[in-house]
Amino acid sequence: MGRYVFRLPDIGEGVAEAEVVAWHVKVGDRIEEDQTLVDVMTDKATVDMTSPVSGVVMAIHGELGQLVPVGSTLVELDVEGAGNADEGAPASPAPPRRQAGESPELAAAAPPPPPEPKPAPAMPRPDGVARPADEVPIAAPATRRRAFELGVPLQFVAGSGPGGRITPEDLDAFIAASGAASPSVSGPAPRTAVSEIKIIGLRRRIAERMQDAKRRIPHFSYVEEFDMTEIEALRRELNEARGSDRPKLTLLPFFMRALAKLQSEFPHVNARYDDEAGVLHAHEGVHIGIATQTPGGLMVPVVRHAEALDLWDCARELTRVTSAARDGTATREELSGSTITLTSLGTLGGIAATPVINSPEVAIIGPNKLVDRPVVRDAQIVIRTLMNLSSSFDHRIVDGHDAARFVQRLKRLIERPALLFMDQV
């Protein structure tokens, strides 16, 4: 028998370290060749590390959330044969297997699997029998509710039923023995528990990106009211007449078309700013990031070259890239390189927002919720469909006057949707 040391290999792309986000083995496990050992996250992707050999896990190194440099020992295995412990190999030869989702500009990777909980310390009870803090006591719903109303934590109550189930008699005995509140007392009890949740993986990447964006970019926001009556009527009519080969239209494809039309007039808004080099990269191509909520957190898949897409193509690409982000199959190219971002909460959109810029971009546009309200038109009170549009800009690049002009031009295109389909506007 020999010892095999599995080290973090060189993942490439200039990566010098990676974050441990999920362990798939524990000490004593028998593992086979190509079995996944651990997931690590870089600035570019989540990668699962597979074992190049079969053996028994003797030790693992690296806590969840810990950053480990390339070449660090991750797993020690007891294997048949000589192993590699005496060879001094700088890294294990097993190639990392990249998972489907890769980093967006706003976040950094596909959602990692949930980490395994660590054993919690035992908690003392009046009966002298310890129950781990993370063990859920077994009790009937009626018993749980009665304990809640009495302010009695079931974590400390010994169970005499099958499998340690806490019976009503166990609850009464605990109250009598500990001097807890009388069963006749009712009413909610104060809750004092505090849960500690370590921020790792995608959630940590999001936090870092948001913090960096707010620290480095002097944001200013601008909110304007849009009359959406005409474009909503057009959207409904197009959806009713669409063929089976065409996707259902939301409002976002219309905004994508409008942003593409405004690029030539406002090239410095469709841009990425390298503040370290002091260079603004103004793009002729309009690559629109779509802020998307996924099971693991916020990601920003990209619809590329919106200027070359018609309305239906915009809708089709939007559906494709957001679906890929949500199910974890989006590629790195689909999750990077945006030049301006659209963010929408749909029916949850609220009255207004102050969206955070997707660095290194210089602008983000956020449609809010549609509402029907009475307005005055031609001296008459009529019902119109209105919406506030929220936007944020990088004040280092975009002046307030230019931002207002940009939004007003956007408003004109949206309120007069026929302009979206004309060459000259």
C-alpha positions in Angstrom: 0.0 0.0 0.0 1.1 3.6 -0.6 0.0 7.1 -0.1 -1.2 9.3 -3.0 -1.4 13.1 -2.5 -3.9 14.9 -4.6 -3.0 18.6 -5.1 -4.9 21.5 -6.6 -3.7 21.4 -10.3 -3.1 24.4 -12.5 -6.5 25.2 -13.8 -5.2 27.6 -16.4 -6.2 31.2 -17.4 -3.7 32.7 -14.9 -5.5 31.2 -11.9 -3.2 31.2 -8.9 -5.7 30.1 -6.2 -9.2 28.7 -5.9 -11.9 28.6 -3.2 -13.1 25.3 -1.7 -16.9 25.4 -2.1 -18.1 21.7 -1.6 -16.6 18.5 -0.4 -17.9 15.2 -1.9 -15.8 12.8 0.2 -14.9 12.4 3.8 -12.1 10.6 5.7 -12.6 6.8 5.5 -14.5 6.9 2.2 -13.6 4.3 -0.5 -13.4 6.2 -3.8 -12.9 5.1 -7.4 -11.0 6.6 -10.2 -12.7 9.7 -11.8 -14.9 10.1 -8.7 -15.5 13.7 -7.8 -13.5 14.7 -4.7 -14.1 18.5 -4.2 -15.5 21.5 -6.0 -13.4 24.6 -6.2 -14.3 28.1 -7.5 -12.1 30.5 -9.3 -12.8 33.9 -10.6 -13.9 32.3 -13.9 -15.7 29.1 -13.1 -16.8 26.4 -10.7 -14.6 23.3 -11.3 -15.1 19.8 -9.9 -11.9 17.9 -9.1 -11.9 14.2 -9.8 -9.5 11.6 -8.5 -7.0 10.1 -10.9 -6.8 6.9 -8.8 -8.8 4.6 -6.6 -8.2 4.4 -2.9 -9.3 5.3 0.6 -9.5 8.8 1.9 -7.0 9.3 4.7 -7.1 13.1 5.1 -8.7 16.1 3.5 -7.3 19.7 3.6 -9.2 22.9 3.1 -12.3 24.2 4.8 -15.4 25.4 2.9 -14.8 29.0 1.8 -11.0 28.7 2.2 -8.8 30.0 -0.6 -6.0 27.5 -1.5 -3.1 28.2 -3.9 -2.3 26.0 -6.9 -0.2 23.0 -5.7 -1.8 22.8 -2.3 -2.6 19.4 -0.9 -6.4 18.7 -1.0 -6.7 15.0 -0.4 -4.5 12.2 0.8 -5.4 8.7 -0.3 -4.3 5.2 0.7 -3.8 3.4 -2.6 -2.5 0.1 -3.8 1.1 0.3 -5.1 3.7 3.0 -4.3 1.5 6.1 -4.7 3.2 9.5 -5.3 3.9 10.7 -1.8 7.6 10.0 -2.1 7.9 11.4 -5.6 7.4 15.0 -4.6 5.1 15.7 -7.5 4.2 19.4 -7.6 0.6 18.7 -8.6 -1.8 15.8 -9.2 -2.2 14.9 -12.9 -5.9 14.7 -12.8 -7.4 17.2 -15.1 -10.1 19.4 -13.6 -13.6 18.9 -15.1 -15.3 22.3 -15.7 -18.9 22.5 -14.7 -21.4 23.9 -17.1 -21.9 27.4 -15.7 -19.1 30.0 -15.8 -18.6 33.4 -14.4 -20.8 36.4 -15.4 -19.4 39.9 -15.2 -21.5 40.6 -12.1 -21.0 37.4 -10.3 -18.3 34.8 -10.9 -19.5 31.2 -11.4 -22.3 28.7 -11.6 -24.1 27.9 -8.4 -22.1 25.4 -6.3 -23.7 22.5 -4.5 -24.7 23.2 -0.9 -21.9 22.6 1.6 -22.2 19.7 4.0 -23.0 20.9 7.5 -20.3 20.6 10.2 -21.1 18.6 13.3 -22.4 21.0 15.9 -21.3 20.9 19.6 -23.6 19.0 21.9 -26.0 21.1 24.0 -26.6 20.3 27.7 -30.1 19.4 28.9 -31.6 19.1 32.4 -31.9 15.3 32.0 -28.2 15.1 31.3 -28.6 13.6 27.8 -26.9 15.6 25.1 -28.5 16.3 21.7 -26.4 17.9 18.9 -27.4 21.5 18.2 -28.1 20.8 14.6 -30.3 17.7 15.3 -34.0 18.4 14.7 -36.1 17.0 17.6 -38.8 14.6 16.5 -42.3 15.6 17.7 -45.9 15.7 16.5 -47.1 19.1 15.2 -49.4 19.6 18.1 -46.5 19.0 20.5 -44.3 21.4 18.6 -47.0 24.1 18.7 -47.6 23.6 22.4 -43.9 23.9 23.2 -43.7 27.0 21.1 -46.6 28.6 22.9 -45.0 27.8 26.2 -41.6 29.0 25.2 -40.0 25.6 25.7 -37.1 24.7 23.2 -37.6 21.1 22.2 -33.9 20.9 21.7 -33.6 20.3 25.4 -36.5 17.9 25.9 -35.7 14.2 26.1 -38.0 12.0 23.9 -39.3 8.6 25.2 -41.2 7.7 22.1 -40.1 5.6 19.1 -36.8 6.9 17.6 -36.6 9.5 20.4 -39.9 11.1 19.5 -41.0 13.8 22.1 -44.4 13.0 23.5 -46.8 15.4 25.3 -45.9 13.6 28.5 -42.2 14.2 27.9 -43.0 17.9 27.5 -45.0 18.0 30.7 -42.1 16.2 32.5 -39.6 18.7 31.3 -41.7 21.6 32.4 -42.2 20.1 35.8 -38.5 19.3 36.2 -37.1 22.5 35.0 -39.6 25.0 36.4 -40.5 26.2 32.9 -43.6 28.2 32.2 -46.9 26.6 33.3 -48.8 24.8 30.6 -51.6 27.2 31.2 -49.5 30.1 30.0 -50.0 31.0 26.3 -48.7 33.5 23.9 -45.6 33.7 21.7 -42.2 33.6 23.3 -39.2 35.7 22.3 -36.8 34.0 19.9 -33.1 34.4 20.6 -31.4 32.0 18.3 -28.8 33.4 15.8 -27.8 31.4 12.8 -24.3 31.8 11.4 -24.2 31.4 7.6 -20.8 31.4 6.0 -20.8 33.4 2.7 -18.9 31.3 0.2 -18.9 30.4 -3.5 -21.2 32.3 -5.8 -22.8 34.3 -3.0 -19.3 35.5 -2.0 -18.4 36.4 -5.6 -21.6 38.4 -5.9 -20.8 40.2 -2.7 -17.3 41.0 -3.8 -18.5 42.3 -7.2 -21.2 44.5 -5.7 -18.9 45.9 -3.1 -16.2 46.6 -5.7 -18.8 48.3 -8.0 -20.1 50.6 -5.3 -16.7 51.4 -4.0 -15.1 52.2 -7.3 -18.0 53.7 -9.3 -19.6 57.0 -8.4 -23.2 56.0 -9.2 -26.0 58.4 -9.9 -29.6 57.3 -10.7 -32.3 58.8 -12.9 -36.0 57.8 -12.9 -38.5 58.8 -15.6 -42.1 57.9 -16.2 -42.9 56.1 -19.5 -46.3 55.8 -21.1 -46.4 52.1 -22.1 -50.0 52.0 -23.5 -49.1 51.8 -27.2 -46.2 49.4 -26.8 -48.3 47.1 -24.6 -51.0 47.1 -27.2 -48.5 46.2 -29.9 -46.9 43.5 -27.7 -50.3 41.8 -27.0 -51.2 42.0 -30.7 -47.9 40.5 -31.8 -48.2 37.7 -29.3 -51.7 36.8 -30.4 -50.7 36.6 -34.0 -47.3 34.9 -33.6 -46.6 31.5 -35.1 -45.6 28.5 -33.1 -41.9 29.0 -34.2 -41.8 32.4 -32.5 -41.2 33.0 -28.8 -43.6 35.0 -26.6 -42.7 38.6 -26.4 -42.1 40.4 -23.1 -41.2 44.1 -22.8 -37.4 43.5 -22.7 -36.9 42.7 -26.4 -38.4 46.2 -27.2 -35.9 47.8 -24.8 -33.2 45.8 -26.4 -34.1 47.1 -29.8 -34.3 50.7 -28.4 -30.8 50.4 -26.8 -29.4 49.2 -30.0 -30.8 52.1 -31.9 -29.3 54.6 -29.4 -25.8 53.3 -29.7 -24.6 55.6 -32.5 -26.0 58.7 -30.7 -24.6 57.7 -27.2 -21.5 55.6 -27.9 -20.0 56.4 -24.4 -23.1 54.8 -22.7 -22.6 51.5 -24.5 -19.1 51.1 -23.2 -16.7 49.5 -20.7 -14.4 51.7 -18.6 -11.0 50.4 -17.6 -10.3 52.8 -14.7 -6.9 51.4 -14.0 -5.7 52.1 -17.5 -7.8 55.2 -17.8 -9.4 54.0 -21.1 -13.0 53.9 -22.1 -13.8 51.2 -24.6 -16.8 52.4 -26.6 -18.3 49.5 -28.5 -20.2 49.7 -31.8 -21.6 46.2 -31.1 -24.4 46.3 -28.5 -24.0 43.3 -26.1 -26.8 43.5 -23.6 -26.4 41.8 -20.2 -29.7 40.5 -18.8 -29.6 40.4 -15.0 -31.1 37.0 -14.1 -32.0 35.5 -10.8 -30.8 31.9 -10.6 -31.1 29.2 -7.8 -27.5 30.2 -6.8 -27.8 34.0 -7.0 -27.7 36.8 -9.6 -26.0 36.1 -12.9 -25.8 38.2 -16.1 -26.0 36.2 -19.3 -25.4 38.3 -22.5 -27.3 38.7 -25.7 -24.6 39.6 -28.2 -24.9 42.0 -31.2 -28.4 43.2 -30.4 -28.0 45.7 -33.2 -28.1 42.8 -35.7 -31.2 41.2 -34.2 -34.9 41.8 -35.0 -37.5 41.8 -32.3 -38.2 38.1 -32.4 -34.5 37.3 -32.5 -34.0 39.4 -29.4 -36.8 37.5 -27.6 -35.4 34.2 -28.7 -31.8 34.9 -27.6 -33.0 36.4 -24.3 -34.9 33.3 -23.5 -32.0 31.0 -24.5 -29.3 32.7 -22.5 -31.4 33.3 -19.3 -32.5 29.7 -19.4 -28.9 28.5 -19.8 -27.9 30.7 -16.8 -30.7 29.3 -14.6 -30.0 25.6 -15.4 -26.2 26.0 -15.2 -25.4 25.3 -18.8 -24.3 28.8 -19.9 -20.8 29.0 -21.2 -18.1 31.6 -20.3 -18.8 33.5 -23.5 -22.5 33.7 -22.7 -21.7 35.1 -19.2 -19.2 37.8 -20.0 -18.5 40.8 -22.3 -21.7 42.8 -21.9 -21.6 46.5 -22.7 -24.8 47.6 -21.0 -27.2 45.8 -18.7 -31.0 45.5 -18.5 -32.4 44.5 -15.1 -36.0 43.8 -14.4 -38.0 42.4 -11.5 -41.1 41.9 -13.7 -44.3 42.1 -11.7 -42.3 42.7 -8.6 -40.7 45.8 -10.1 -42.0 48.3 -7.7 -42.2 52.1 -8.2 -38.4 52.7 -8.7 -35.0 51.3 -7.9 -31.4 52.4 -7.8 -29.7 49.5 -9.7 -26.0 48.8 -9.2 -23.8 49.1 -12.4 -22.4 45.9 -13.7 -18.7 46.9 -13.7 -16.9 47.7 -15.9 -19.9 49.0 -17.8 -21.0 52.6 -17.3 -24.9 52.2 -17.4 -27.7 49.9 -16.3 -31.4 50.3 -17.2 -34.2 48.9 -15.0 -37.8 48.8 -16.2 -40.2 48.8 -13.2 -43.8 47.6 -12.8 -46.6 48.5 -15.1 -49.6 50.2 -13.6 -52.9 51.6 -15.0 -53.4 55.2 -13.8 -55.7 58.1 -14.7 -53.8 60.9 -16.6 -54.8 64.1 -18.4 -54.5 64.0 -22.2 -56.0 66.7 -24.4 -57.9 68.1 -21.4 -59.5 64.7 -20.7 -58.9 62.3 -17.9 -58.1 58.9 -19.4 -56.6 55.6 -18.2 -53.1 54.9 -19.5 -50.6 52.1 -18.8 -47.6 53.8 -17.1 -44.2 52.6 -15.9 -41.2 54.2 -14.2 -37.9 53.4 -15.7 -34.9 53.4 -13.3 -31.3 53.9 -14.5 -27.9 54.3 -13.0 -24.8 55.8 -14.6 -21.1 56.0 -13.9 -20.6 59.8 -13.2 -16.9 59.6 -14.2 -18.0 58.9 -17.8 -21.7 60.0 -18.1 -22.7 63.5 -17.1 -26.2 64.1 -15.7 -27.3 66.1 -18.8 -26.2 63.2 -21.1 -27.9 60.6 -18.9 -31.1 62.6 -19.0 -30.9 63.0 -22.8 -30.3 59.3 -23.2 -33.3 58.3 -21.1 -35.5 60.9 -22.9 -34.5 59.4 -26.2 -35.2 56.0 -24.9 -38.6 57.2 -23.7 -39.4 58.5 -27.2 -38.6 55.2 -28.8 -40.6 53.2 -26.3 -43.6 55.5 -26.3 -43.7 55.6 -30.1 -42.9 51.9 -30.9 -43.2 52.4 -34.7 -39.8 54.2 -34.5 -38.2 51.0 -33.4 -38.8 49.5 -36.8 -37.6 52.6 -38.8 -34.1 53.1 -40.1 -34.0 56.8 -39.2 -35.5 57.9 -35.9 
